[in-house]
């Protein structure tokens, strides 16, 4: 019931801010597609660049929507509204509260990704998005929702979350197989980037979209990130309890 309660809160928030959330999910990805994909006519891997760009933008949008849906709101609730005091004394198990936040953020990420898929469908690009695509989008959203939970717990003030986004989220957005392949990045740094969660999600969604298949190992990598980040969140809650 704790998970359902958190998800209901996310649903109420979504209904209240539906137009704001939808527009926020549309504007930046559409600018990327218009400027890079349609404004700069190039060929990538023997195919139109849009075949490379759109799956990367879908993965990128899933990441941003999931992280932003959790990190900032949770940080404000913890530091300023002191809403976590009620969570601590309520009968709701803490793990259910965290799980509800993660699932809610993942669903927000999938919604943002689906908005982009619907927007680009009139272009006539023959890309395939199937059940595996949405599973990867969900896992990618879960990873970055959990990262948002961890960042919001460890943030000391309101500016720590935007600062973390500038230091970590924004570099991943540009480097992790979204706008260009990481093959051109120097050795050493390339291997690190290839094993970041957004790189794995972008590669798998792109492989499915272009009918090339994907590596199941990528799902395992995302699952490992999810387990590690969830462990960090639970450790903070159950060991420190310094909300």
C-alpha positions as CSV (number, residue, x, y, z in Angstrom):
1,X,0.0,0.0,0.0
2,X,2.9,2.4,0.6
3,X,4.0,2.0,-3.0
4,X,0.5,2.6,-4.3
5,X,0.2,5.7,-2.1
6,X,3.4,7.2,-3.5
7,X,2.3,6.4,-7.0
8,X,-1.0,8.0,-6.4
9,X,0.8,11.2,-5.2
10,X,2.8,11.1,-8.5
11,X,-0.4,10.6,-10.5
12,X,-2.1,13.6,-8.8
13,X,1.0,15.7,-9.5
14,X,1.0,14.5,-13.1
15,X,-2.6,15.4,-13.7
16,X,-2.2,18.8,-12.1
17,X,0.8,19.7,-14.1
18,X,0.0,17.7,-17.2
19,X,0.6,20.5,-19.8
20,X,3.7,21.7,-18.1
21,X,5.2,18.2,-17.9
22,X,4.3,17.5,-21.5
23,X,5.8,20.7,-22.8
24,X,8.9,20.2,-20.8
25,X,9.3,16.7,-22.3
26,X,8.9,18.1,-25.8
27,X,10.8,21.3,-26.2
28,X,14.5,20.3,-25.7
29,X,14.3,17.0,-27.5
30,X,12.5,18.6,-30.5
31,X,15.2,21.3,-30.6
32,X,17.9,18.5,-30.7
33,X,16.0,16.7,-33.6
34,X,15.4,19.9,-35.6
35,X,18.9,21.4,-35.2
36,X,21.0,18.3,-35.4
37,X,18.8,15.9,-37.3
38,X,17.0,18.1,-39.8
39,X,19.1,21.2,-39.8
40,X,22.4,19.4,-40.3
41,X,21.8,16.8,-43.0
42,X,24.4,14.1,-42.5
43,X,24.9,10.4,-42.8
44,X,25.8,8.1,-39.9
45,X,26.8,4.4,-40.4
46,X,25.4,4.5,-43.9
47,X,22.0,5.7,-42.8
48,X,20.3,9.1,-42.4
49,X,21.5,10.7,-39.2
50,X,18.0,10.8,-37.9
51,X,18.1,7.0,-37.6
52,X,21.0,7.4,-35.2
53,X,19.8,10.6,-33.4
54,X,16.1,9.8,-32.6
55,X,16.8,6.7,-30.4
56,X,19.5,8.5,-28.6
57,X,17.2,11.5,-27.9
58,X,14.5,9.0,-26.7
59,X,17.0,7.5,-24.2
60,X,18.2,11.0,-23.2
61,X,14.6,12.2,-22.7
62,X,13.9,9.2,-20.5
63,X,17.0,10.0,-18.4
64,X,16.2,13.7,-17.9
65,X,12.5,13.2,-17.2
66,X,13.1,10.4,-14.6
67,X,15.9,12.2,-12.8
68,X,14.2,15.6,-12.7
69,X,10.9,14.1,-11.6
70,X,12.5,12.9,-8.4
71,X,15.6,14.7,-7.5
72,X,14.4,18.3,-7.2
73,X,11.0,17.6,-5.6
74,X,12.4,15.1,-3.1
75,X,15.2,17.5,-2.1
76,X,12.7,20.3,-1.5
77,X,10.5,18.0,0.5
78,X,13.4,16.8,2.7
79,X,15.2,20.1,3.3
80,X,12.4,22.8,3.3
81,X,9.0,21.2,3.7
82,X,10.3,18.6,6.3
83,X,7.8,16.2,4.8
84,X,10.0,13.2,5.6
85,X,9.3,13.6,9.3
86,X,5.9,12.3,8.5
87,X,7.3,9.5,6.4
88,X,9.6,8.4,9.3
89,X,6.7,8.2,11.9
90,X,4.2,6.7,9.5
91,X,3.5,3.0,9.3
92,X,4.7,2.9,5.7
93,X,7.9,0.9,5.4
94,X,10.7,3.1,4.1
95,X,11.6,0.7,1.3
96,X,8.1,1.1,-0.1
97,X,8.5,4.8,-0.1
98,X,11.7,4.6,-2.1
99,X,10.3,1.9,-4.4
100,X,7.3,4.1,-5.1
101,X,9.5,7.1,-5.9
102,X,11.6,4.9,-8.3
103,X,8.6,3.5,-10.1
104,X,6.9,6.8,-10.4
105,X,10.0,8.4,-11.9
106,X,10.4,5.5,-14.3
107,X,6.9,5.9,-15.5
108,X,7.4,9.7,-16.0
109,X,10.5,8.8,-18.1
110,X,8.6,6.4,-20.3
111,X,5.9,9.0,-20.8
112,X,8.4,11.5,-21.9
113,X,10.0,9.0,-24.3
114,X,6.6,8.1,-25.8
115,X,5.9,11.8,-26.4
116,X,9.0,12.0,-28.5
117,X,8.2,8.8,-30.4
118,X,4.8,10.1,-31.3
119,X,6.1,13.5,-32.3
120,X,8.7,12.1,-34.7
121,X,6.3,9.5,-36.2
122,X,5.0,11.9,-38.9
123,X,8.6,12.4,-40.2
124,X,8.3,9.0,-41.9
125,X,11.5,7.5,-40.4
126,X,11.2,3.7,-40.3
127,X,12.2,3.0,-36.7
128,X,10.9,0.1,-34.6
129,X,10.0,0.6,-31.0
130,X,8.7,-2.6,-29.4
131,X,8.2,-4.1,-25.9
132,X,12.0,-4.5,-25.5
133,X,12.4,-0.8,-26.2
134,X,9.9,0.1,-23.4
135,X,11.5,-2.3,-21.0
136,X,14.9,-0.6,-21.6
137,X,13.3,2.8,-21.2
138,X,11.8,1.7,-17.9
139,X,15.1,0.3,-16.6
140,X,16.9,3.5,-17.8
141,X,14.3,5.6,-16.0
142,X,14.6,3.4,-12.9
143,X,18.3,3.9,-12.8
144,X,18.1,7.7,-13.0
145,X,15.1,7.9,-10.7
146,X,17.1,6.0,-8.1
147,X,20.1,8.3,-8.8
148,X,17.7,11.2,-8.2
149,X,16.7,9.7,-4.8
150,X,20.3,9.3,-3.8
151,X,21.3,12.8,-4.8
152,X,18.3,14.3,-3.0
153,X,19.2,12.4,0.2
154,X,22.8,13.4,0.1
155,X,22.3,17.0,-1.0
156,X,23.1,19.5,1.7
157,X,21.2,22.5,0.2
158,X,18.9,23.4,-2.6
159,X,21.7,24.2,-5.1
160,X,23.4,20.8,-4.8
161,X,20.9,19.1,-7.1
162,X,21.3,21.5,-10.1
163,X,25.1,21.4,-9.5
164,X,25.1,17.6,-9.7
165,X,23.0,17.8,-12.8
166,X,25.6,20.1,-14.4
167,X,28.6,18.0,-13.4
168,X,27.1,14.5,-14.2
169,X,23.8,14.5,-16.0
170,X,24.7,17.1,-18.7
171,X,28.0,15.5,-19.7
172,X,26.3,12.1,-20.0
173,X,23.6,13.7,-22.2
174,X,26.2,14.7,-24.8
175,X,28.8,11.9,-24.6
176,X,26.8,8.7,-24.1
177,X,26.0,7.6,-27.6
178,X,23.2,10.2,-28.0
179,X,24.4,12.7,-30.6
180,X,27.5,10.9,-31.9
181,X,29.0,7.5,-31.4
182,X,31.6,7.0,-28.6
183,X,33.9,5.2,-31.1
184,X,35.6,8.5,-31.8
185,X,36.5,9.1,-28.2
186,X,40.1,8.3,-27.1
187,X,40.8,4.9,-25.5
188,X,40.4,4.7,-21.8
189,X,37.7,7.4,-21.6
190,X,35.8,5.6,-24.3
191,X,35.5,2.4,-22.2
192,X,34.3,4.4,-19.2
193,X,31.7,6.1,-21.2
194,X,30.5,2.9,-22.9
195,X,29.6,1.4,-19.6
196,X,27.6,4.4,-18.3
197,X,23.9,3.6,-18.1
198,X,22.8,6.1,-20.7
199,X,25.3,4.7,-23.2
200,X,23.9,1.2,-22.7
201,X,20.3,2.4,-23.0
202,X,21.0,4.5,-26.1
203,X,22.8,1.6,-27.8
204,X,20.1,-0.9,-27.1
205,X,17.2,1.3,-28.1
206,X,19.0,2.3,-31.3
207,X,19.8,-1.4,-32.1
208,X,16.1,-2.3,-31.7
209,X,14.9,0.8,-33.6
210,X,17.1,0.0,-36.6
211,X,16.3,-3.8,-36.6
212,X,19.8,-4.8,-35.5
213,X,19.0,-6.4,-32.2
214,X,20.8,-5.6,-28.9
215,X,23.0,-7.2,-26.3
216,X,21.3,-8.6,-23.2
217,X,24.4,-7.7,-21.3
218,X,23.3,-4.1,-21.5
219,X,20.2,-5.0,-19.4
220,X,22.4,-6.6,-16.9
221,X,24.5,-3.4,-16.7
222,X,21.5,-1.3,-16.1
223,X,20.3,-3.8,-13.4
224,X,23.6,-3.6,-11.6
225,X,23.5,0.2,-11.6
226,X,19.9,0.0,-10.3
227,X,20.9,-2.4,-7.5
228,X,23.9,-0.3,-6.4
229,X,22.1,3.0,-6.4
230,X,19.1,1.4,-4.6
231,X,21.4,0.0,-2.0
232,X,22.9,3.5,-1.4
233,X,19.4,4.9,-0.9
234,X,18.4,2.2,1.5
235,X,21.6,2.5,3.4
236,X,21.0,6.2,3.9
237,X,17.5,5.6,5.1
238,X,18.0,2.7,7.4
239,X,21.5,3.4,8.8
240,X,21.7,7.2,9.0
241,X,18.0,8.1,9.2
242,X,19.2,11.7,9.0
243,X,16.4,13.0,6.8
